[in-house]
Amino acid sequence: MWRKVASVGGLTLVSRVFGFARDVLMAAVLGAGPLGDAFMVAFRLPNHFRAIFAEGAFNAAFVPRYAGTLAASGPEAAKRFASGILGWTLLVHAILLVTAFAAMPWLVGLLAPGFTDDAGQFAQTVELTRITFPYLVLISIVTLISGMLNAHERFAAAAAAPILLNICLIGALLLAPWFPDAAYALAWGVLAAGFAELAFVLWDLRRANIGLGLRKPSVEPETRDFLKGFLPATLGSAGTQIAMFADTIIASFLPSGSVSFLYYADRLYQLPVAIIGIAIGTVLLPDLARRLASGDHTGANRSFNRAIEGSIILGLPFVIVFALEATAVIAVMFGRGAFDARAVEGSAAALAAYAVGLIAVLMLRPVTASFYARRDTLTPVLALGIATAVNVGLKILLVGSMAHAGLALATSVGAWINLLVLFVILMVRGHIVPDRRLIAFTCIAVAAAVAMAAVLWGLRPMVAGLPDLLPVFPGLLPLGLRGAAAASAYLVILGIAWRLLARRLPG
């Protein structure tokens, strides 16, 4: 399993490197002001709908059923099932696209009501969103094809496809002089990326000789079974997006730049979520589905324990760095051009608040995969409903005293509540049993993280006066030296523990 996780995580890391190059350019060109906020809303709106209808919800319902059909009835039956779902996907998204175009001013007003005070910014946001919104249709088809590839244990193309989005947006920024402004160039870049990603995964599907056609939408037993899983999962995804909608809505009333502060902090926060959490969840879901279908419950529990263990061990260093060095990290990544000191401080406050919930978000990937592999998409929805209610309530309570950082902190608290509810349910039902190795390595990882924090903090005054060898990345040398020393301490402690305990605690 870990070889596949490494493959997905490695390609995701490459995508994130391109993504950071994109964000560095965006921050320098757009800054954190009205123009940047307008594009962020235009970029977020189709991505909110994508997150509701595609990706999480779609994969939760589609991958186990497609994999089950493939194993039980063969490739032709799997092709028929996938082709029918593709027909429904195109029909539903065509209706959604037409409706959204007609109602775009209302949608933008709902997502960013604070923009209505500036008629020019509001009109530009509406126009930009009409350009980016068709990306939703394209990426939804990409999600379906990626799910098929994953079920066939072909993870590379689906993991690499997002690289094309970043390349297209970097190219759009380079072509910005030929557009009214950089925001319009980026909007068209988003749409171009949708076509590029679709072409790429289609190419890999054809190369693997995996069948997919287009069938007229019909309500057959397998379709009803898919909808039975998809509708609750969609409600769950909607719950997550409601909390994110709340962030954008509330931030639009805060001082200019608040939407951008949250965006840039979230971009860094999403790095470990993508290369660790999403990679583990992507590989674990079909693995658990196959094991449970064959009655290998012991193997399923072992895979789950190793996924949780990996999430904690790999995630804790990011928590330490984001919590203790948020300002330095934001300054190194984005502190240039139009991204001024105010933007650095604002984004750093949000990043530190997001760090509080990072481990919970990483662990949620294997935890929810354990439910989805059992074709239970309802329980995660109910747990998420509780977490979302707490999350939104805390946003309202904290925004007055903490501004946009309160929105990020509420997100972290909601993630922990969601995780605890689901984890307890899994244990009560007997679906998972934390093994001795998981408990031991969790304790060791926490101790190693404390040591890492001490090294990171203790070396701060020793390297504070070092010059910037690369002025374009201010503070990179002192942060890099302290980070390397702290990471070494973390790895040494884990390495010693591994040599002492791995053979005694097999897993």
C-alpha positions as CSV (number, residue, x, y, z in Angstrom):
1,M,0.0,0.0,0.0
2,W,2.7,2.5,0.9
3,R,4.4,2.2,-2.5
4,K,1.1,3.3,-4.1
5,V,0.7,6.1,-1.4
6,A,4.3,7.2,-2.2
7,S,3.4,7.3,-6.0
8,V,0.3,9.4,-5.5
9,G,1.9,11.6,-2.8
10,G,5.0,12.2,-5.0
11,L,3.0,13.3,-8.0
12,T,0.8,15.4,-5.7
13,L,3.9,17.0,-4.3
14,V,5.1,17.8,-7.9
15,S,1.6,19.4,-8.5
16,R,2.0,21.4,-5.2
17,V,5.4,22.6,-6.3
18,F,3.9,24.0,-9.5
19,G,1.0,25.2,-7.4
20,F,3.3,27.2,-5.2
21,A,5.0,28.7,-8.2
22,R,1.6,29.7,-9.4
23,D,0.6,31.2,-6.0
24,V,3.9,33.1,-5.7
25,L,3.2,34.7,-9.1
26,M,-0.4,35.3,-8.2
27,A,0.5,36.9,-4.9
28,A,3.1,39.1,-6.6
29,V,0.8,40.2,-9.4
30,L,-2.7,40.3,-7.7
31,G,-1.6,40.9,-4.1
32,A,-4.3,40.7,-1.4
33,G,-6.7,43.4,-2.4
34,P,-10.0,43.9,-4.4
35,L,-8.6,42.4,-7.7
36,G,-7.2,39.3,-5.8
37,D,-10.4,38.9,-3.8
38,A,-12.5,39.0,-7.0
39,F,-10.5,36.2,-8.6
40,M,-10.5,34.1,-5.4
41,V,-14.3,34.1,-5.3
42,A,-14.5,33.3,-9.1
43,F,-12.1,30.4,-8.6
44,R,-13.7,29.2,-5.4
45,L,-17.3,29.1,-6.6
46,P,-16.9,26.3,-9.2
47,N,-14.6,24.5,-6.8
48,H,-17.2,24.6,-4.1
49,F,-19.7,22.9,-6.4
50,R,-17.0,20.5,-7.5
51,A,-16.4,19.5,-3.9
52,I,-20.1,19.0,-3.3
53,F,-21.0,17.0,-6.4
54,A,-17.7,15.5,-7.5
55,E,-14.5,14.3,-5.9
56,G,-15.3,13.3,-2.3
57,A,-19.0,12.5,-2.6
58,F,-18.7,11.0,-6.1
59,N,-15.7,8.8,-5.2
60,A,-17.3,7.6,-2.0
61,A,-20.3,6.3,-4.0
62,F,-18.6,5.4,-7.3
63,V,-15.3,3.7,-6.5
64,P,-16.5,0.9,-4.2
65,R,-19.4,0.1,-6.6
66,Y,-17.3,0.2,-9.7
67,A,-14.6,-1.9,-8.1
68,G,-17.2,-4.3,-6.8
69,T,-18.9,-4.6,-10.2
70,L,-15.5,-5.1,-11.9
71,A,-14.5,-7.9,-9.4
72,A,-17.9,-9.7,-9.5
73,S,-19.1,-9.3,-13.1
74,G,-16.1,-8.3,-15.2
75,P,-15.0,-5.3,-17.3
76,E,-18.0,-5.2,-19.6
77,A,-20.4,-4.8,-16.7
78,A,-18.1,-2.2,-15.1
79,K,-18.1,-0.3,-18.4
80,R,-21.9,-0.4,-18.6
81,F,-22.2,0.9,-15.1
82,A,-19.6,3.7,-15.6
83,S,-21.1,4.7,-18.9
84,G,-24.5,5.1,-17.3
85,I,-23.2,7.2,-14.5
86,L,-21.4,9.4,-17.1
87,G,-24.7,10.0,-18.9
88,W,-26.3,11.2,-15.6
89,T,-23.2,13.3,-14.8
90,L,-23.4,15.2,-18.1
91,L,-27.2,15.7,-17.8
92,V,-27.1,17.0,-14.2
93,H,-24.1,19.3,-14.8
94,A,-25.6,20.7,-18.0
95,I,-28.7,21.7,-16.1
96,L,-26.6,23.1,-13.3
97,L,-24.4,25.1,-15.7
98,V,-27.4,26.7,-17.5
99,T,-29.0,27.6,-14.1
100,A,-25.8,29.0,-12.7
101,F,-25.1,31.2,-15.7
102,A,-28.6,32.7,-15.4
103,A,-28.3,33.1,-11.6
104,M,-24.6,34.1,-11.4
105,P,-25.2,37.6,-9.8
106,W,-27.3,35.9,-7.1
107,L,-24.7,33.2,-6.5
108,V,-21.9,35.7,-6.2
109,G,-24.0,37.9,-4.0
110,L,-24.7,34.8,-1.8
111,L,-21.0,33.8,-1.6
112,A,-19.5,37.3,-1.2
113,P,-22.3,39.7,-0.1
114,G,-19.7,42.2,1.1
115,F,-18.7,42.8,-2.5
116,T,-22.1,44.4,-3.3
117,D,-20.9,47.6,-1.7
118,D,-18.5,48.0,-4.6
119,A,-20.4,47.8,-7.9
120,G,-17.2,47.5,-10.0
121,Q,-15.7,44.7,-8.0
122,F,-19.1,42.8,-7.9
123,A,-19.6,43.1,-11.7
124,Q,-16.0,41.9,-12.3
125,T,-16.5,38.9,-10.0
126,V,-19.7,37.9,-11.8
127,E,-18.0,38.1,-15.2
128,L,-14.9,36.1,-14.0
129,T,-17.1,33.4,-12.4
130,R,-19.0,33.0,-15.6
131,I,-15.7,32.2,-17.3
132,T,-14.5,29.8,-14.7
133,F,-17.8,28.0,-13.9
134,P,-17.7,25.5,-16.9
135,Y,-14.6,24.1,-15.3
136,L,-17.0,22.3,-13.0
137,V,-18.4,20.1,-15.8
138,L,-15.0,19.2,-17.1
139,I,-13.5,18.3,-13.7
140,S,-16.5,16.2,-12.8
141,I,-15.9,14.0,-15.8
142,V,-12.2,13.9,-14.9
143,T,-13.3,12.7,-11.4
144,L,-15.3,9.9,-12.8
145,I,-12.5,8.7,-15.1
146,S,-10.0,9.1,-12.2
147,G,-12.2,6.8,-10.1
148,M,-12.1,4.2,-12.8
149,L,-8.4,4.4,-13.1
150,N,-7.9,4.1,-9.3
151,A,-10.2,1.0,-9.2
152,H,-7.8,-0.5,-11.7
153,E,-4.9,0.5,-9.4
154,R,-3.7,3.1,-11.9
155,F,-3.1,6.1,-9.7
156,A,-0.5,8.1,-11.5
157,A,-2.6,9.9,-14.2
158,A,-5.3,10.9,-11.8
159,A,-2.7,12.2,-9.3
160,A,-0.7,14.0,-12.0
161,A,-3.7,15.7,-13.7
162,P,-3.8,18.7,-11.3
163,I,-0.3,19.6,-12.4
164,L,-1.9,20.7,-15.7
165,L,-4.1,23.2,-13.8
166,N,-1.1,24.9,-12.3
167,I,0.8,24.9,-15.6
168,C,-2.2,26.5,-17.3
169,L,-2.5,29.2,-14.6
170,I,1.2,30.0,-14.7
171,G,0.9,30.3,-18.5
172,A,-2.1,32.5,-18.1
173,L,-0.1,34.9,-15.8
174,L,2.7,35.0,-18.4
175,L,0.0,35.9,-21.0
176,A,-1.7,38.5,-18.7
177,P,-0.5,41.6,-20.7
178,W,-2.8,40.5,-23.6
179,F,-5.9,40.5,-21.3
180,P,-7.8,43.3,-19.6
181,D,-6.0,42.4,-16.3
182,A,-4.4,39.4,-14.7
183,A,-7.6,38.2,-13.1
184,Y,-9.2,37.7,-16.5
185,A,-6.1,35.8,-17.8
186,L,-6.3,33.5,-14.8
187,A,-10.1,32.9,-15.3
188,W,-9.5,31.7,-18.9
189,G,-6.5,29.7,-17.6
190,V,-8.9,27.8,-15.3
191,L,-11.2,26.9,-18.2
192,A,-8.2,25.8,-20.4
193,A,-7.0,23.6,-17.5
194,G,-10.3,21.7,-17.4
195,F,-9.9,20.7,-21.1
196,A,-6.2,19.7,-20.5
197,E,-7.0,17.6,-17.5
198,L,-9.8,15.8,-19.3
199,A,-7.7,15.0,-22.3
200,F,-4.9,13.7,-20.1
201,V,-7.0,11.2,-18.1
202,L,-8.9,10.1,-21.2
203,W,-5.5,9.3,-22.8
204,D,-4.5,7.2,-19.9
205,L,-7.9,5.4,-19.9
206,R,-7.5,4.5,-23.6
207,R,-3.9,3.5,-23.0
208,A,-5.0,1.1,-20.3
209,N,-7.8,-0.3,-22.5
210,I,-10.5,0.5,-19.9
211,G,-13.9,0.7,-21.4
212,L,-16.1,3.8,-21.2
213,G,-18.9,5.0,-23.4
214,L,-21.9,7.3,-23.2
215,R,-25.3,5.8,-22.3
216,K,-28.6,7.6,-22.1
217,P,-29.4,8.2,-18.4
218,S,-31.7,5.5,-17.0
219,V,-32.7,4.3,-13.6
220,E,-31.3,0.8,-13.3
221,P,-30.6,-1.2,-10.2
222,E,-26.9,-0.3,-10.2
223,T,-27.8,3.3,-10.8
224,R,-30.2,3.3,-7.9
225,D,-27.5,1.7,-5.7
226,F,-25.1,4.4,-6.7
227,L,-27.6,7.2,-5.9
228,K,-28.3,5.5,-2.6
229,G,-24.7,6.1,-1.7
230,F,-24.1,9.3,-3.6
231,L,-27.0,11.4,-2.2
232,P,-25.9,11.1,1.5
233,A,-22.3,11.7,0.5
234,T,-23.3,14.8,-1.3
235,L,-25.1,16.1,1.8
236,G,-21.8,15.4,3.6
237,S,-19.8,17.3,1.1
238,A,-22.3,20.1,1.2
239,G,-21.8,20.3,4.9
240,T,-18.1,20.9,4.4
241,Q,-18.8,23.5,1.7
242,I,-21.3,25.3,3.9
243,A,-18.5,25.9,6.4
244,M,-16.3,27.1,3.6
245,F,-19.1,29.3,2.2
246,A,-19.4,30.8,5.6
247,D,-15.7,31.6,5.6
248,T,-16.0,33.5,2.3
249,I,-19.3,35.2,3.2
250,I,-18.0,36.5,6.6
251,A,-14.6,37.4,5.2
252,S,-16.2,39.5,2.5
253,F,-17.4,41.8,5.2
254,L,-14.0,42.0,6.9
255,P,-11.3,44.5,5.8
256,S,-10.1,44.2,2.2
257,G,-7.7,41.3,1.7
258,S,-9.3,38.9,4.2
259,V,-10.5,36.5,1.6
260,S,-7.0,36.4,0.1
261,F,-5.4,35.9,3.6
262,L,-7.5,32.8,4.0
263,Y,-6.8,31.6,0.5
264,Y,-3.0,31.8,0.8
265,A,-2.9,30.2,4.3
266,D,-5.2,27.4,3.0
267,R,-2.8,26.8,0.1
268,L,0.0,26.0,2.5
269,Y,-2.3,24.1,4.8
270,Q,-3.5,22.0,1.9
271,L,0.1,20.8,1.0
272,P,0.2,18.1,3.7
273,V,-3.5,17.4,3.3
274,A,-2.9,16.6,-0.4
275,I,0.4,14.7,-0.2
276,I,-0.5,12.8,2.9
277,G,-4.2,12.8,3.5
278,I,-5.6,12.6,0.0
279,A,-2.8,10.2,-1.1
280,I,-3.6,7.8,1.8
281,G,-7.3,8.1,1.3
282,T,-7.1,7.5,-2.5
283,V,-5.1,4.3,-2.1
284,L,-6.9,3.0,1.1
285,L,-10.5,3.2,-0.2
286,P,-10.2,0.6,-3.0
287,D,-7.8,-1.5,-0.8
288,L,-10.4,-1.6,2.0
289,A,-13.2,-2.3,-0.4
290,R,-11.4,-5.3,-1.8
291,R,-10.4,-6.7,1.5
292,L,-13.9,-6.3,3.0
293,A,-15.5,-7.8,-0.1
294,S,-13.3,-10.9,0.3
295,G,-14.0,-11.1,4.1
296,D,-10.4,-10.1,5.1
297,H,-11.4,-8.0,8.1
298,T,-8.1,-8.6,9.8
299,G,-6.2,-7.2,6.8
300,A,-8.6,-4.3,6.6
301,N,-8.0,-3.4,10.2
302,R,-4.3,-3.6,9.7
303,S,-4.4,-1.4,6.6
304,F,-6.5,1.1,8.5
305,N,-4.1,1.2,11.5
306,R,-1.1,1.8,9.2
307,A,-2.9,4.6,7.4
308,I,-3.7,6.3,10.7
309,E,-0.1,5.8,11.9
310,G,1.3,7.3,8.7
311,S,-1.1,10.3,8.9
312,I,0.1,11.1,12.4
313,I,3.9,10.5,11.8
314,L,4.0,12.4,8.5
315,G,1.6,15.2,9.6
316,L,3.1,16.3,13.0
317,P,6.2,18.1,11.5
318,F,3.8,20.3,9.4
319,V,1.8,21.1,12.5
320,I,4.9,22.2,14.4
321,V,6.2,24.4,11.5
322,F,2.9,26.0,10.7
323,A,2.1,26.7,14.3
324,L,5.5,28.1,15.3
325,E,6.8,29.6,12.1
326,A,3.7,30.7,10.2
327,T,5.0,34.3,9.6
328,A,8.4,33.1,8.4
329,V,6.8,30.5,6.1
330,I,4.3,32.9,4.6
331,A,7.1,35.6,4.1
332,V,9.3,33.1,2.3
333,M,6.6,31.8,0.1
334,F,4.6,34.9,-0.8
335,G,6.3,38.0,0.7
336,R,7.2,39.9,-2.4
337,G,5.7,42.3,-5.0
338,A,2.1,43.4,-4.1
339,F,2.1,40.9,-1.2
340,D,3.1,43.4,1.6
341,A,3.8,43.0,5.3
342,R,0.1,43.3,6.2
343,A,-0.7,40.4,3.8
344,V,2.1,38.3,5.4
345,E,0.8,38.9,8.9
346,G,-2.8,38.3,8.0
347,S,-2.1,35.1,6.2
348,A,0.2,33.9,8.9
349,A,-2.5,34.3,11.6
350,A,-4.8,32.1,9.5
351,L,-2.1,29.5,8.9
352,A,-1.3,29.1,12.6
353,A,-5.1,28.6,13.3
354,Y,-5.4,26.0,10.6
355,A,-2.5,24.1,12.0
356,V,-4.5,23.3,15.1
357,G,-6.8,21.0,13.1
358,L,-4.3,19.6,10.6
359,I,-3.9,16.1,12.2
360,A,-7.6,15.7,12.5
361,V,-8.1,16.5,8.8
362,L,-5.4,14.0,7.8
363,M,-6.9,11.3,10.0
364,L,-10.4,11.9,8.6
365,R,-9.3,10.6,5.2
366,P,-8.7,7.0,6.4
367,V,-11.6,7.2,8.9
368,T,-14.2,8.2,6.3
369,A,-12.7,5.7,3.8
370,S,-13.5,3.0,6.4
371,F,-17.1,4.0,6.2
372,Y,-17.3,4.4,2.5
373,A,-15.6,1.0,1.9
374,R,-18.5,-0.5,3.9
375,R,-20.9,1.5,1.6
376,D,-22.0,3.6,4.6
377,T,-22.1,7.2,3.4
378,L,-24.9,8.2,5.8
379,T,-22.9,8.1,9.1
380,P,-20.2,10.5,8.0
381,V,-23.0,12.9,6.9
382,L,-24.5,12.8,10.4
383,A,-21.2,13.4,12.1
384,L,-20.3,16.1,9.7
385,G,-23.6,17.8,10.4
386,I,-22.7,18.1,14.1
387,A,-19.2,19.3,13.3
388,T,-20.5,21.9,10.8
389,A,-23.0,23.3,13.2
390,V,-20.2,23.8,15.8
391,N,-17.9,25.1,13.1
392,V,-20.3,27.8,11.8
393,G,-21.4,28.8,15.3
394,L,-17.7,29.3,16.4
395,K,-17.0,31.4,13.3
396,I,-19.8,33.8,14.3
397,L,-18.5,33.9,17.9
398,L,-14.8,34.2,17.1
399,V,-14.8,36.6,14.1
400,G,-15.4,39.6,16.3
401,S,-12.3,39.1,18.4
402,M,-10.0,37.2,16.0
403,A,-11.2,38.5,12.6
404,H,-10.3,36.0,9.7
405,A,-8.1,33.9,12.0
406,G,-11.2,33.1,14.0
407,L,-12.7,31.5,10.9
408,A,-9.7,29.3,10.5
409,L,-9.6,28.3,14.1
410,A,-13.3,27.3,14.0
411,T,-12.5,25.1,11.0
412,S,-9.9,23.3,13.1
413,V,-12.2,22.7,16.0
414,G,-14.9,21.4,13.6
415,A,-12.4,18.9,12.2
416,W,-11.6,17.5,15.6
417,I,-15.2,17.1,16.5
418,N,-15.9,15.3,13.2
419,L,-13.0,13.0,13.7
420,L,-13.8,12.1,17.3
421,V,-17.4,11.3,16.5
422,L,-16.6,9.0,13.6
423,F,-13.7,7.3,15.4
424,V,-15.8,6.5,18.4
425,I,-18.6,5.1,16.1
426,L,-16.1,2.8,14.3
427,M,-14.8,1.5,17.5
428,V,-18.2,0.9,19.1
429,R,-19.3,-1.0,15.9
430,G,-16.1,-3.1,16.1
431,H,-15.0,-2.0,12.6
432,I,-11.6,-1.0,13.8
433,V,-9.3,-1.9,16.7
434,P,-6.3,0.3,17.3
435,D,-3.3,-2.0,17.6
436,R,-0.3,-1.8,19.9
437,R,2.0,-0.5,17.1
438,L,-0.3,2.4,16.3
439,I,-0.5,3.4,20.0
440,A,3.2,3.1,20.5
441,F,4.3,5.0,17.4
442,T,1.7,7.8,18.1
443,C,3.2,8.4,21.5
444,I,6.7,8.3,20.1
445,A,5.8,10.7,17.2
446,V,4.3,13.2,19.8
447,A,7.5,13.1,21.8
448,A,9.6,13.6,18.6
449,A,7.4,16.5,17.7
450,V,8.0,18.2,21.0
451,A,11.8,17.7,20.5
452,M,11.4,19.2,17.0
453,A,9.6,22.2,18.4
454,A,12.3,22.8,21.0
455,V,15.1,22.7,18.3
456,L,13.1,25.0,16.0
457,W,12.5,27.5,18.8
458,G,15.9,27.2,20.4
459,L,17.9,27.9,17.2
460,R,15.9,31.0,16.3
461,P,18.2,33.6,18.0
462,M,21.3,31.8,16.7
463,V,20.4,32.2,13.0
464,A,18.4,35.4,13.1
465,G,21.3,37.6,11.7
466,L,22.1,35.4,8.7
467,P,21.9,37.2,5.4
468,D,19.4,36.4,2.6
469,L,21.3,34.6,-0.1
470,L,18.2,34.7,-2.3
471,P,16.6,38.2,-1.8
472,V,13.5,36.9,-3.8
473,F,12.9,34.5,-0.9
474,P,13.4,36.6,2.2
475,G,14.3,34.6,5.3
476,L,14.8,31.4,3.5
477,L,18.3,30.6,4.8
478,P,17.6,31.0,8.6
479,L,14.2,29.2,8.3
480,G,15.8,26.4,6.2
481,L,18.6,25.8,8.6
482,R,16.4,25.6,11.6
483,G,13.9,23.5,9.8
484,A,16.6,21.0,8.7
485,A,17.9,20.7,12.2
486,A,14.4,20.3,13.7
487,A,13.4,17.7,11.1
488,S,16.7,15.8,11.7
489,A,15.8,15.6,15.4
490,Y,12.4,14.3,14.6
491,L,13.7,11.7,12.2
492,V,16.4,10.5,14.5
493,I,14.0,9.9,17.4
494,L,11.6,8.0,15.0
495,G,14.4,6.0,13.5
496,I,15.7,4.8,16.8
497,A,12.2,3.9,17.9
498,W,11.6,2.0,14.6
499,R,14.8,-0.1,15.1
500,L,13.8,-0.9,18.6
501,L,10.1,-1.6,18.2
502,A,9.2,-2.4,14.6
503,R,10.0,-6.1,14.9
504,R,8.3,-6.4,18.3
505,L,5.2,-4.7,17.1
506,P,4.5,-6.2,13.6
507,G,1.8,-4.6,11.5
